[in-house]
Amino acid sequence: MSLVKTNSRKTDLDYIEAILQCGSFSGGADLLLISQSAISQHIAKVEKRLGAQLFCRNIKPVKLTEDGKFFVDIERKIRSLKCQRDQYFEDLKGLKKGKIRIGSNPCRTATILAKTLRDFMNQYPGVVIDLVEVESKDIGELLREGSVDFCLTLSSRIMPTMESRVVSRERVFLAVPASCSKAILGGRPSKPSDNTPKTHFLEFKNEPFVLVNHGMKFNELYFSLCQKYGVEPKVILQSESINIVHDVVSHGLGCSLVPEELAYCTCTAECRPYYFDLSEELPENPVVVAWSKERYLSKASQIFINNLIKDTKDYSGCTSCSN
């Protein structure tokens, strides 16, 4: 989901983030529903006011200069401070109004957040919820820069400046295309309580694999298994998105390691892989709700987090959130 505001007065940062999100001035203009000349003129005015160039315009996609990075970093901090100020004074009025910004990815929104979102919105209709959905590796950065109030992410991505509570424990599934001869031995679960057959990685050592990019959790897990068993990796495709990886497996290109939530949130798809549980070889990944220790956490956010922990059955070690 876009971080750009579409129904309120736009700031300098809105213009810049639209350009960065799309990689070009023309794309940023389309995102903001304005002309390319309008966005170019606005950035030119900002640069003239600052006496510095914000963008490297001679490369594709366009990137920030060092001056631009400094400006954006400061502007994001200012935006975060203003948001904390507004949240504080909204809390003094009760929960009749307010806004919470949640970082997640589409799969965890559907499988972990859905019930809490529905119940919270029914109980507090005056509180606006802004879902910022990105790939898991980017969620911690959103929290660091103050673009979200709290987020769902893996515990392995928690930094010292974050507070967190476990809300789920995510198993690693092996997704196998229906065209694979061993696929029929797997399962097609629609919820965690469904029985998903277990298997051993070596059973599929000769199969081609589709992975997320280097540096991402499920890429690391695959190569750790190959190293453990002395298997030559057979990677035929890599992608930035775990959802794209899953779609590619669904269409028969190869196997992959995926979070179990993907099996549940795609259970109605016509073209669907078969799944095997690898929990005997790979540990579960704790999924946490995390927020910054250094920022004010609104009363609405605290209530939402406590409700989420309750809805996910208060895993051992979880405690309620208080500011």
C-alpha positions as protocol buffer text, in pm:
chain_id: "A"
residue {
  index: 1
  type: MET
  ca { x: 0 y: 0 z: 0 }
}
residue {
  index: 2
  type: SER
  ca { x: 116 y: 349 z: -73 }
}
residue {
  index: 3
  type: LEU
  ca { x: 249 y: 574 z: 200 }
}
residue {
  index: 4
  type: VAL
  ca { x: 139 y: 880 z: 2 }
}
residue {
  index: 5
  type: LYS
  ca { x: -162 y: 1075 z: 124 }
}
residue {
  index: 6
  type: THR
  ca { x: -424 y: 1120 z: -146 }
}
residue {
  index: 7
  type: ASN
  ca { x: -697 y: 1311 z: 31 }
}
residue {
  index: 8
  type: SER
  ca { x: -512 y: 1578 z: 230 }
}
residue {
  index: 9
  type: ARG
  ca { x: -270 y: 1863 z: 170 }
}
residue {
  index: 10
  type: LYS
  ca { x: 53 y: 1718 z: 39 }
}
residue {
  index: 11
  type: THR
  ca { x: 388 y: 1795 z: 197 }
}
residue {
  index: 12
  type: ASP
  ca { x: 732 y: 1815 z: 39 }
}
residue {
  index: 13
  type: LEU
  ca { x: 794 y: 1465 z: 175 }
}
residue {
  index: 14
  type: ASP
  ca { x: 480 y: 1331 z: 4 }
}
residue {
  index: 15
  type: TYR
  ca { x: 611 y: 1448 z: -333 }
}
residue {
  index: 16
  type: ILE
  ca { x: 955 y: 1301 z: -271 }
}
residue {
  index: 17
  type: GLU
  ca { x: 824 y: 965 z: -144 }
}
residue {
  index: 18
  type: ALA
  ca { x: 593 y: 933 z: -444 }
}
residue {
  index: 19
  type: ILE
  ca { x: 891 y: 978 z: -678 }
}
residue {
  index: 20
  type: LEU
  ca { x: 1101 y: 728 z: -481 }
}
residue {
  index: 21
  type: GLN
  ca { x: 817 y: 475 z: -469 }
}
residue {
  index: 22
  type: CYS
  ca { x: 772 y: 486 z: -848 }
}
residue {
  index: 23
  type: GLY
  ca { x: 1134 y: 549 z: -944 }
}
residue {
  index: 24
  type: SER
  ca { x: 1055 y: 845 z: -1167 }
}
residue {
  index: 25
  type: PHE
  ca { x: 901 y: 1191 z: -1168 }
}
residue {
  index: 26
  type: SER
  ca { x: 634 y: 1080 z: -1416 }
}
residue {
  index: 27
  type: GLY
  ca { x: 540 y: 780 z: -1202 }
}
residue {
  index: 28
  type: GLY
  ca { x: 525 y: 997 z: -889 }
}
residue {
  index: 29
  type: ALA
  ca { x: 299 y: 1242 z: -1071 }
}
residue {
  index: 30
  type: ASP
  ca { x: 63 y: 960 z: -1174 }
}
residue {
  index: 31
  type: LEU
  ca { x: 54 y: 833 z: -816 }
}
residue {
  index: 32
  type: LEU
  ca { x: -39 y: 1178 z: -684 }
}
residue {
  index: 33
  type: LEU
  ca { x: -285 y: 1240 z: -971 }
}
residue {
  index: 34
  type: ILE
  ca { x: -102 y: 1554 z: -1085 }
}
residue {
  index: 35
  type: SER
  ca { x: 95 y: 1647 z: -1397 }
}
residue {
  index: 36
  type: GLN
  ca { x: 464 y: 1573 z: -1437 }
}
residue {
  index: 37
  type: SER
  ca { x: 535 y: 1943 z: -1476 }
}
residue {
  index: 38
  type: ALA
  ca { x: 360 y: 2013 z: -1143 }
}
residue {
  index: 39
  type: ILE
  ca { x: 571 y: 1763 z: -950 }
}
residue {
  index: 40
  type: SER
  ca { x: 891 y: 1876 z: -1124 }
}
residue {
  index: 41
  type: GLN
  ca { x: 817 y: 2240 z: -1044 }
}
residue {
  index: 42
  type: HIS
  ca { x: 744 y: 2156 z: -681 }
}
residue {
  index: 43
  type: ILE
  ca { x: 1073 y: 1970 z: -635 }
}
residue {
  index: 44
  type: ALA
  ca { x: 1260 y: 2250 z: -814 }
}
residue {
  index: 45
  type: LYS
  ca { x: 1114 y: 2504 z: -568 }
}
residue {
  index: 46
  type: VAL
  ca { x: 1219 y: 2290 z: -271 }
}
residue {
  index: 47
  type: GLU
  ca { x: 1571 y: 2253 z: -411 }
}
residue {
  index: 48
  type: LYS
  ca { x: 1595 y: 2627 z: -475 }
}
residue {
  index: 49
  type: ARG
  ca { x: 1478 y: 2699 z: -119 }
}
residue {
  index: 50
  type: LEU
  ca { x: 1737 y: 2459 z: 26 }
}
residue {
  index: 51
  type: GLY
  ca { x: 2014 y: 2549 z: -215 }
}
residue {
  index: 52
  type: ALA
  ca { x: 2080 y: 2182 z: -284 }
}
residue {
  index: 53
  type: GLN
  ca { x: 1985 y: 1912 z: -534 }
}
residue {
  index: 54
  type: LEU
  ca { x: 1772 y: 1635 z: -385 }
}
residue {
  index: 55
  type: PHE
  ca { x: 1765 y: 1384 z: -673 }
}
residue {
  index: 56
  type: CYS
  ca { x: 2017 y: 1218 z: -902 }
}
residue {
  index: 57
  type: ARG
  ca { x: 1814 y: 1262 z: -1219 }
}
residue {
  index: 58
  type: ASN
  ca { x: 2055 y: 1099 z: -1463 }
}
residue {
  index: 59
  type: ILE
  ca { x: 2001 y: 743 z: -1340 }
}
residue {
  index: 60
  type: LYS
  ca { x: 1701 y: 509 z: -1357 }
}
residue {
  index: 61
  type: PRO
  ca { x: 1531 y: 470 z: -1120 }
}
residue {
  index: 62
  type: VAL
  ca { x: 1600 y: 814 z: -980 }
}
residue {
  index: 63
  type: LYS
  ca { x: 1770 y: 818 z: -640 }
}
residue {
  index: 64
  type: LEU
  ca { x: 1834 y: 1069 z: -367 }
}
residue {
  index: 65
  type: THR
  ca { x: 2159 y: 1260 z: -344 }
}
residue {
  index: 66
  type: GLU
  ca { x: 2338 y: 1268 z: -8 }
}
residue {
  index: 67
  type: ASP
  ca { x: 2169 y: 1604 z: 57 }
}
residue {
  index: 68
  type: GLY
  ca { x: 1838 y: 1447 z: -41 }
}
residue {
  index: 69
  type: LYS
  ca { x: 1888 y: 1156 z: 199 }
}
residue {
  index: 70
  type: PHE
  ca { x: 1962 y: 1397 z: 482 }
}
residue {
  index: 71
  type: PHE
  ca { x: 1653 y: 1606 z: 402 }
}
residue {
  index: 72
  type: VAL
  ca { x: 1422 y: 1303 z: 381 }
}
residue {
  index: 73
  type: ASP
  ca { x: 1557 y: 1154 z: 704 }
}
residue {
  index: 74
  type: ILE
  ca { x: 1492 y: 1477 z: 893 }
}
residue {
  index: 75
  type: GLU
  ca { x: 1147 y: 1524 z: 736 }
}
residue {
  index: 76
  type: ARG
  ca { x: 1045 y: 1172 z: 834 }
}
residue {
  index: 77
  type: LYS
  ca { x: 1156 y: 1236 z: 1191 }
}
residue {
  index: 78
  type: ILE
  ca { x: 953 y: 1558 z: 1195 }
}
residue {
  index: 79
  type: ARG
  ca { x: 649 y: 1374 z: 1059 }
}
residue {
  index: 80
  type: SER
  ca { x: 689 y: 1106 z: 1323 }
}
residue {
  index: 81
  type: LEU
  ca { x: 716 y: 1362 z: 1604 }
}
residue {
  index: 82
  type: LYS
  ca { x: 404 y: 1544 z: 1481 }
}
residue {
  index: 83
  type: CYS
  ca { x: 218 y: 1217 z: 1469 }
}
residue {
  index: 84
  type: GLN
  ca { x: 324 y: 1132 z: 1827 }
}
residue {
  index: 85
  type: ARG
  ca { x: 211 y: 1480 z: 1938 }
}
residue {
  index: 86
  type: ASP
  ca { x: -129 y: 1437 z: 1774 }
}
residue {
  index: 87
  type: GLN
  ca { x: -170 y: 1089 z: 1921 }
}
residue {
  index: 88
  type: TYR
  ca { x: -92 y: 1215 z: 2271 }
}
residue {
  index: 89
  type: PHE
  ca { x: -361 y: 1484 z: 2259 }
}
residue {
  index: 90
  type: GLU
  ca { x: -612 y: 1253 z: 2092 }
}
residue {
  index: 91
  type: ASP
  ca { x: -561 y: 1015 z: 2386 }
}
residue {
  index: 92
  type: LEU
  ca { x: -670 y: 1292 z: 2623 }
}
residue {
  index: 93
  type: LYS
  ca { x: -1009 y: 1292 z: 2447 }
}
residue {
  index: 94
  type: GLY
  ca { x: -1062 y: 921 z: 2481 }
}
residue {
  index: 95
  type: LEU
  ca { x: -1089 y: 697 z: 2175 }
}
residue {
  index: 96
  type: LYS
  ca { x: -1357 y: 893 z: 1989 }
}
residue {
  index: 97
  type: LYS
  ca { x: -1100 y: 988 z: 1726 }
}
residue {
  index: 98
  type: GLY
  ca { x: -746 y: 896 z: 1629 }
}
residue {
  index: 99
  type: LYS
  ca { x: -534 y: 697 z: 1387 }
}
residue {
  index: 100
  type: ILE
  ca { x: -309 y: 396 z: 1408 }
}
residue {
  index: 101
  type: ARG
  ca { x: -66 y: 287 z: 1138 }
}
residue {
  index: 102
  type: ILE
  ca { x: 14 y: -84 z: 1116 }
}
residue {
  index: 103
  type: GLY
  ca { x: 298 y: -239 z: 916 }
}
residue {
  index: 104
  type: SER
  ca { x: 236 y: -590 z: 787 }
}
residue {
  index: 105
  type: ASN
  ca { x: 247 y: -802 z: 475 }
}
residue {
  index: 106
  type: PRO
  ca { x: -71 y: -913 z: 292 }
}
residue {
  index: 107
  type: CYS
  ca { x: -49 y: -1271 z: 416 }
}
residue {
  index: 108
  type: ARG
  ca { x: -15 y: -1186 z: 784 }
}
residue {
  index: 109
  type: THR
  ca { x: -288 y: -924 z: 751 }
}
residue {
  index: 110
  type: ALA
  ca { x: -525 y: -1195 z: 629 }
}
residue {
  index: 111
  type: THR
  ca { x: -423 y: -1471 z: 871 }
}
residue {
  index: 112
  type: ILE
  ca { x: -322 y: -1289 z: 1192 }
}
residue {
  index: 113
  type: LEU
  ca { x: -470 y: -937 z: 1188 }
}
residue {
  index: 114
  type: ALA
  ca { x: -813 y: -992 z: 1031 }
}
residue {
  index: 115
  type: LYS
  ca { x: -1018 y: -1075 z: 1342 }
}
residue {
  index: 116
  type: THR
  ca { x: -859 y: -808 z: 1560 }
}
residue {
  index: 117
  type: LEU
  ca { x: -904 y: -548 z: 1284 }
}
residue {
  index: 118
  type: ARG
  ca { x: -1273 y: -629 z: 1248 }
}
residue {
  index: 119
  type: ASP
  ca { x: -1347 y: -624 z: 1622 }
}
residue {
  index: 120
  type: PHE
  ca { x: -1144 y: -308 z: 1687 }
}
residue {
  index: 121
  type: MET
  ca { x: -1311 y: -116 z: 1403 }
}
residue {
  index: 122
  type: ASN
  ca { x: -1653 y: -216 z: 1534 }
}
residue {
  index: 123
  type: GLN
  ca { x: -1568 y: -107 z: 1888 }
}
residue {
  index: 124
  type: TYR
  ca { x: -1384 y: 216 z: 1796 }
}
residue {
  index: 125
  type: PRO
  ca { x: -1536 y: 343 z: 1469 }
}
residue {
  index: 126
  type: GLY
  ca { x: -1378 y: 686 z: 1512 }
}
residue {
  index: 127
  type: VAL
  ca { x: -1022 y: 550 z: 1502 }
}
residue {
  index: 128
  type: VAL
  ca { x: -882 y: 532 z: 1149 }
}
residue {
  index: 129
  type: ILE
  ca { x: -659 y: 234 z: 1071 }
}
residue {
  index: 130
  type: ASP
  ca { x: -392 y: 277 z: 804 }
}
residue {
  index: 131
  type: LEU
  ca { x: -247 y: -56 z: 686 }
}
residue {
  index: 132
  type: VAL
  ca { x: 97 y: -25 z: 528 }
}
residue {
  index: 133
  type: GLU
  ca { x: 163 y: -357 z: 354 }
}
residue {
  index: 134
  type: VAL
  ca { x: 517 y: -428 z: 231 }
}
residue {
  index: 135
  type: GLU
  ca { x: 755 y: -722 z: 210 }
}
residue {
  index: 136
  type: SER
  ca { x: 874 y: -845 z: 550 }
}
residue {
  index: 137
  type: LYS
  ca { x: 1232 y: -724 z: 507 }
}
residue {
  index: 138
  type: ASP
  ca { x: 1111 y: -363 z: 474 }
}
residue {
  index: 139
  type: ILE
  ca { x: 877 y: -355 z: 775 }
}
residue {
  index: 140
  type: GLY
  ca { x: 1147 y: -287 z: 1034 }
}
residue {
  index: 141
  type: GLU
  ca { x: 1265 y: 11 z: 830 }
}
residue {
  index: 142
  type: LEU
  ca { x: 911 y: 156 z: 834 }
}
residue {
  index: 143
  type: LEU
  ca { x: 912 y: 134 z: 1212 }
}
residue {
  index: 144
  type: ARG
  ca { x: 1259 y: 284 z: 1239 }
}
residue {
  index: 145
  type: GLU
  ca { x: 1165 y: 586 z: 1031 }
}
residue {
  index: 146
  type: GLY
  ca { x: 832 y: 634 z: 1209 }
}
residue {
  index: 147
  type: SER
  ca { x: 605 y: 554 z: 914 }
}
residue {
  index: 148
  type: VAL
  ca { x: 408 y: 302 z: 1126 }
}
residue {
  index: 149
  type: ASP
  ca { x: 317 y: 286 z: 1495 }
}
residue {
  index: 150
  type: PHE
  ca { x: 373 y: -90 z: 1523 }
}
residue {
  index: 151
  type: CYS
  ca { x: 419 y: -384 z: 1291 }
}
residue {
  index: 152
  type: LEU
  ca { x: 407 y: -759 z: 1247 }
}
residue {
  index: 153
  type: THR
  ca { x: 745 y: -909 z: 1167 }
}
residue {
  index: 154
  type: LEU
  ca { x: 972 y: -1200 z: 1250 }
}
residue {
  index: 155
  type: SER
  ca { x: 1151 y: -1196 z: 1586 }
}
residue {
  index: 156
  type: SER
  ca { x: 1483 y: -1231 z: 1401 }
}
residue {
  index: 157
  type: ARG
  ca { x: 1433 y: -880 z: 1260 }
}
residue {
  index: 158
  type: ILE
  ca { x: 1388 y: -711 z: 1597 }
}
residue {
  index: 159
  type: MET
  ca { x: 1642 y: -438 z: 1674 }
}
residue {
  index: 160
  type: PRO
  ca { x: 1751 y: -315 z: 2020 }
}
residue {
  index: 161
  type: THR
  ca { x: 1535 y: -3 z: 1981 }
}
residue {
  index: 162
  type: MET
  ca { x: 1218 y: -215 z: 1952 }
}
residue {
  index: 163
  type: GLU
  ca { x: 982 y: -370 z: 2204 }
}
residue {
  index: 164
  type: SER
  ca { x: 798 y: -683 z: 2095 }
}
residue {
  index: 165
  type: ARG
  ca { x: 554 y: -959 z: 2191 }
}
residue {
  index: 166
  type: VAL
  ca { x: 509 y: -1297 z: 2023 }
}
residue {
  index: 167
  type: VAL
  ca { x: 170 y: -1342 z: 1854 }
}
residue {
  index: 168
  type: SER
  ca { x: 228 y: -1652 z: 1641 }
}
residue {
  index: 169
  type: ARG
  ca { x: 479 y: -1925 z: 1570 }
}
residue {
  index: 170
  type: GLU
  ca { x: 522 y: -1976 z: 1199 }
}
residue {
  index: 171
  type: ARG
  ca { x: 620 y: -2318 z: 1063 }
}
residue {
  index: 172
  type: VAL
  ca { x: 821 y: -2354 z: 745 }
}
residue {
  index: 173
  type: PHE
  ca { x: 641 y: -2542 z: 469 }
}
residue {
  index: 174
  type: LEU
  ca { x: 787 y: -2696 z: 156 }
}
residue {
  index: 175
  type: ALA
  ca { x: 562 y: -2593 z: -134 }
}
residue {
  index: 176
  type: VAL
  ca { x: 563 y: -2842 z: -421 }
}
residue {
  index: 177
  type: PRO
  ca { x: 392 y: -2795 z: -760 }
}
residue {
  index: 178
  type: ALA
  ca { x: 115 y: -3037 z: -851 }
}
residue {
  index: 179
  type: SER
  ca { x: 325 y: -3151 z: -1150 }
}
residue {
  index: 180
  type: CYS
  ca { x: 588 y: -3301 z: -915 }
}
residue {
  index: 181
  type: SER
  ca { x: 552 y: -3680 z: -883 }
}
residue {
  index: 182
  type: LYS
  ca { x: 576 y: -3662 z: -501 }
}
residue {
  index: 183
  type: ALA
  ca { x: 325 y: -3379 z: -463 }
}
residue {
  index: 184
  type: ILE
  ca { x: 26 y: -3606 z: -404 }
}
residue {
  index: 185
  type: LEU
  ca { x: 188 y: -3719 z: -76 }
}
residue {
  index: 186
  type: GLY
  ca { x: 159 y: -3364 z: 55 }
}
residue {
  index: 187
  type: GLY
  ca { x: -140 y: -3173 z: 185 }
}
residue {
  index: 188
  type: ARG
  ca { x: -344 y: -2866 z: 103 }
}
residue {
  index: 189
  type: PRO
  ca { x: -429 y: -2721 z: 448 }
}
residue {
  index: 190
  type: SER
  ca { x: -668 y: -2430 z: 493 }
}
residue {
  index: 191
  type: LYS
  ca { x: -602 y: -2369 z: 865 }
}
residue {
  index: 192
  type: PRO
  ca { x: -329 y: -2450 z: 1122 }
}
residue {
  index: 193
  type: SER
  ca { x: -525 y: -2737 z: 1276 }
}
residue {
  index: 194
  type: ASP
  ca { x: -529 y: -2925 z: 944 }
}
residue {
  index: 195
  type: ASN
  ca { x: -284 y: -3213 z: 926 }
}
residue {
  index: 196
  type: THR
  ca { x: 8 y: -3131 z: 695 }
}
residue {
  index: 197
  type: PRO
  ca { x: 233 y: -3430 z: 617 }
}
residue {
  index: 198
  type: LYS
  ca { x: 595 y: -3405 z: 729 }
}
residue {
  index: 199
  type: THR
  ca { x: 885 y: -3476 z: 497 }
}
residue {
  index: 200
  type: HIS
  ca { x: 1263 y: -3462 z: 483 }
}
residue {
  index: 201
  type: PHE
  ca { x: 1445 y: -3206 z: 270 }
}
residue {
  index: 202
  type: LEU
  ca { x: 1657 y: -3479 z: 110 }
}
residue {
  index: 203
  type: GLU
  ca { x: 1345 y: -3626 z: -50 }
}
residue {
  index: 204
  type: PHE
  ca { x: 1341 y: -3320 z: -277 }
}
residue {
  index: 205
  type: LYS
  ca { x: 1715 y: -3254 z: -312 }
}
residue {
  index: 206
  type: ASN
  ca { x: 1707 y: -3302 z: -691 }
}
residue {
  index: 207
  type: GLU
  ca { x: 1411 y: -3073 z: -751 }
}
residue {
  index: 208
  type: PRO
  ca { x: 1459 y: -2719 z: -887 }
}
residue {
  index: 209
  type: PHE
  ca { x: 1387 y: -2443 z: -635 }
}
residue {
  index: 210
  type: VAL
  ca { x: 1244 y: -2093 z: -660 }
}
residue {
  index: 211
  type: LEU
  ca { x: 1361 y: -1859 z: -382 }
}
residue {
  index: 212
  type: VAL
  ca { x: 1329 y: -1511 z: -242 }
}
residue {
  index: 213
  type: ASN
  ca { x: 1638 y: -1298 z: -290 }
}
residue {
  index: 214
  type: HIS
  ca { x: 1969 y: -1332 z: -106 }
}
residue {
  index: 215
  type: GLY
  ca { x: 1957 y: -1188 z: 245 }
}
residue {
  index: 216
  type: MET
  ca { x: 1596 y: -1284 z: 307 }
}
residue {
  index: 217
  type: LYS
  ca { x: 1496 y: -1544 z: 568 }
}
residue {
  index: 218
  type: PHE
  ca { x: 1369 y: -1822 z: 341 }
}
residue {
  index: 219
  type: ASN
  ca { x: 1667 y: -1790 z: 110 }
}
residue {
  index: 220
  type: GLU
  ca { x: 1898 y: -1841 z: 408 }
}
residue {
  index: 221
  type: LEU
  ca { x: 1699 y: -2145 z: 524 }
}
residue {
  index: 222
  type: TYR
  ca { x: 1727 y: -2319 z: 186 }
}
residue {
  index: 223
  type: PHE
  ca { x: 2103 y: -2273 z: 163 }
}
residue {
  index: 224
  type: SER
  ca { x: 2148 y: -2381 z: 526 }
}
residue {
  index: 225
  type: LEU
  ca { x: 1974 y: -2711 z: 444 }
}
residue {
  index: 226
  type: CYS
  ca { x: 2189 y: -2758 z: 133 }
}
residue {
  index: 227
  type: GLN
  ca { x: 2503 y: -2699 z: 339 }
}
residue {
  index: 228
  type: LYS
  ca { x: 2386 y: -2926 z: 619 }
}
residue {
  index: 229
  type: TYR
  ca { x: 2332 y: -3223 z: 386 }
}
residue {
  index: 230
  type: GLY
  ca { x: 2601 y: -3147 z: 128 }
}
residue {
  index: 231
  type: VAL
  ca { x: 2345 y: -3089 z: -146 }
}
residue {
  index: 232
  type: GLU
  ca { x: 2425 y: -2886 z: -457 }
}
residue {
  index: 233
  type: PRO
  ca { x: 2172 y: -2597 z: -471 }
}
residue {
  index: 234
  type: LYS
  ca { x: 1941 y: -2598 z: -775 }
}
residue {
  index: 235
  type: VAL
  ca { x: 1802 y: -2245 z: -781 }
}
residue {
  index: 236
  type: ILE
  ca { x: 1634 y: -2152 z: -1110 }
}
residue {
  index: 237
  type: LEU
  ca { x: 1470 y: -1823 z: -1013 }
}
residue {
  index: 238
  type: GLN
  ca { x: 1477 y: -1564 z: -734 }
}
residue {
  index: 239
  type: SER
  ca { x: 1231 y: -1287 z: -652 }
}
residue {
  index: 240
  type: GLU
  ca { x: 1196 y: -998 z: -409 }
}
residue {
  index: 241
  type: SER
  ca { x: 847 y: -1119 z: -313 }
}
residue {
  index: 242
  type: ILE
  ca { x: 754 y: -1441 z: -131 }
}
residue {
  index: 243
  type: ASN
  ca { x: 406 y: -1409 z: -283 }
}
residue {
  index: 244
  type: ILE
  ca { x: 553 y: -1412 z: -635 }
}
residue {
  index: 245
  type: VAL
  ca { x: 767 y: -1712 z: -541 }
}
residue {
  index: 246
  type: HIS
  ca { x: 454 y: -1893 z: -424 }
}
residue {
  index: 247
  type: ASP
  ca { x: 268 y: -1806 z: -745 }
}
residue {
  index: 248
  type: VAL
  ca { x: 556 y: -1940 z: -954 }
}
residue {
  index: 249
  type: VAL
  ca { x: 549 y: -2268 z: -761 }
}
residue {
  index: 250
  type: SER
  ca { x: 172 y: -2284 z: -813 }
}
residue {
  index: 251
  type: HIS
  ca { x: 231 y: -2274 z: -1189 }
}
residue {
  index: 252
  type: GLY
  ca { x: 475 y: -2564 z: -1181 }
}
residue {
  index: 253
  type: LEU
  ca { x: 818 y: -2404 z: -1214 }
}
residue {
  index: 254
  type: GLY
  ca { x: 980 y: -2547 z: -901 }
}
residue {
  index: 255
  type: CYS
  ca { x: 962 y: -2607 z: -525 }
}
residue {
  index: 256
  type: SER
  ca { x: 1016 y: -2351 z: -250 }
}
residue {
  index: 257
  type: LEU
  ca { x: 1028 y: -2290 z: 124 }
}
residue {
  index: 258
  type: VAL
  ca { x: 738 y: -2069 z: 236 }
}
residue {
  index: 259
  type: PRO
  ca { x: 573 y: -1957 z: 562 }
}
residue {
  index: 260
  type: GLU
  ca { x: 274 y: -2171 z: 650 }
}
residue {
  index: 261
  type: GLU
  ca { x: 44 y: -1865 z: 637 }
}
residue {
  index: 262
  type: LEU
  ca { x: 76 y: -1865 z: 259 }
}
residue {
  index: 263
  type: ALA
  ca { x: -94 y: -2203 z: 247 }
}
residue {
  index: 264
  type: TYR
  ca { x: -393 y: -2072 z: 442 }
}
residue {
  index: 265
  type: CYS
  ca { x: -443 y: -1737 z: 272 }
}
residue {
  index: 266
  type: THR
  ca { x: -435 y: -1899 z: -75 }
}
residue {
  index: 267
  type: CYS
  ca { x: -655 y: -2196 z: 13 }
}
residue {
  index: 268
  type: THR
  ca { x: -930 y: -2092 z: -232 }
}
residue {
  index: 269
  type: ALA
  ca { x: -697 y: -2051 z: -530 }
}
residue {
  index: 270
  type: GLU
  ca { x: -770 y: -2279 z: -826 }
}
residue {
  index: 271
  type: CYS
  ca { x: -401 y: -2341 z: -900 }
}
residue {
  index: 272
  type: ARG
  ca { x: -240 y: -2441 z: -571 }
}
residue {
  index: 273
  type: PRO
  ca { x: 74 y: -2628 z: -461 }
}
residue {
  index: 274
  type: TYR
  ca { x: 89 y: -2919 z: -221 }
}
residue {
  index: 275
  type: TYR
  ca { x: 264 y: -2862 z: 111 }
}
residue {
  index: 276
  type: PHE
  ca { x: 490 y: -3053 z: 347 }
}
residue {
  index: 277
  type: ASP
  ca { x: 577 y: -2958 z: 705 }
}
residue {
  index: 278
  type: LEU
  ca { x: 952 y: -2918 z: 761 }
}
residue {
  index: 279
  type: SER
  ca { x: 926 y: -2842 z: 1134 }
}
residue {
  index: 280
  type: GLU
  ca { x: 1137 y: -3147 z: 1223 }
}
residue {
  index: 281
  type: GLU
  ca { x: 1431 y: -2992 z: 1035 }
}
residue {
  index: 282
  type: LEU
  ca { x: 1369 y: -2619 z: 1066 }
}
residue {
  index: 283
  type: PRO
  ca { x: 1261 y: -2432 z: 1380 }
}
residue {
  index: 284
  type: GLU
  ca { x: 941 y: -2234 z: 1396 }
}
residue {
  index: 285
  type: ASN
  ca { x: 978 y: -1862 z: 1331 }
}
residue {
  index: 286
  type: PRO
  ca { x: 820 y: -1649 z: 1605 }
}
residue {
  index: 287
  type: VAL
  ca { x: 604 y: -1373 z: 1454 }
}
residue {
  index: 288
  type: VAL
  ca { x: 594 y: -1068 z: 1678 }
}
residue {
  index: 289
  type: VAL
  ca { x: 410 y: -742 z: 1708 }
}
residue {
  index: 290
  type: ALA
  ca { x: 678 y: -476 z: 1751 }
}
residue {
  index: 291
  type: TRP
  ca { x: 692 y: -105 z: 1829 }
}
residue {
  index: 292
  type: SER
  ca { x: 962 y: 152 z: 1900 }
}
residue {
  index: 293
  type: LYS
  ca { x: 1088 y: 205 z: 2255 }
}
residue {
  index: 294
  type: GLU
  ca { x: 1173 y: 563 z: 2162 }
}
residue {
  index: 295
  type: ARG
  ca { x: 829 y: 684 z: 2049 }
}
residue {
  index: 296
  type: TYR
  ca { x: 499 y: 750 z: 2218 }
}
residue {
  index: 297
  type: LEU
  ca { x: 263 y: 457 z: 2170 }
}
residue {
  index: 298
  type: SER
  ca { x: -96 y: 578 z: 2160 }
}
residue {
  index: 299
  type: LYS
  ca { x: -372 y: 436 z: 2378 }
}
residue {
  index: 300
  type: ALA
  ca { x: -546 y: 307 z: 2064 }
}
residue {
  index: 301
  type: SER
  ca { x: -229 y: 123 z: 1959 }
}
residue {
  index: 302
  type: GLN
  ca { x: -189 y: -27 z: 2307 }
}
residue {
  index: 303
  type: ILE
  ca { x: -547 y: -154 z: 2306 }
}
residue {
  index: 304
  type: PHE
  ca { x: -508 y: -299 z: 1956 }
}
residue {
  index: 305
  type: ILE
  ca { x: -186 y: -479 z: 2052 }
}
residue {
  index: 306
  type: ASN
  ca { x: -340 y: -623 z: 2369 }
}
residue {
  index: 307
  type: ASN
  ca { x: -644 y: -740 z: 2172 }
}
residue {
  index: 308
  type: LEU
  ca { x: -418 y: -897 z: 1910 }
}
residue {
  index: 309
  type: ILE
  ca { x: -223 y: -1087 z: 2176 }
}
residue {
  index: 310
  type: LYS
  ca { x: -549 y: -1209 z: 2328 }
}
residue {
  index: 311
  type: ASP
  ca { x: -686 y: -1313 z: 1989 }
}
residue {
  index: 312
  type: THR
  ca { x: -374 y: -1514 z: 1914 }
}
residue {
  index: 313
  type: LYS
  ca { x: -410 y: -1705 z: 2242 }
}
residue {
  index: 314
  type: ASP
  ca { x: -139 y: -1543 z: 2452 }
}
residue {
  index: 315
  type: TYR
  ca { x: 163 y: -1756 z: 2362 }
}
residue {
  index: 316
  type: SER
  ca { x: 394 y: -1843 z: 2648 }
}
residue {
  index: 317
  type: GLY
  ca { x: 609 y: -1544 z: 2735 }
}
residue {
  index: 318
  type: CYS
  ca { x: 362 y: -1287 z: 2607 }
}
residue {
  index: 319
  type: THR
  ca { x: 255 y: -1011 z: 2838 }
}
residue {
  index: 320
  type: SER
  ca { x: 18 y: -724 z: 2784 }
}
residue {
  index: 321
  type: CYS
  ca { x: 145 y: -399 z: 2642 }
}
residue {
  index: 322
  type: SER
  ca { x: 157 y: -86 z: 2851 }
}
residue {
  index: 323
  type: ASN
  ca { x: 330 y: 242 z: 2784 }
}
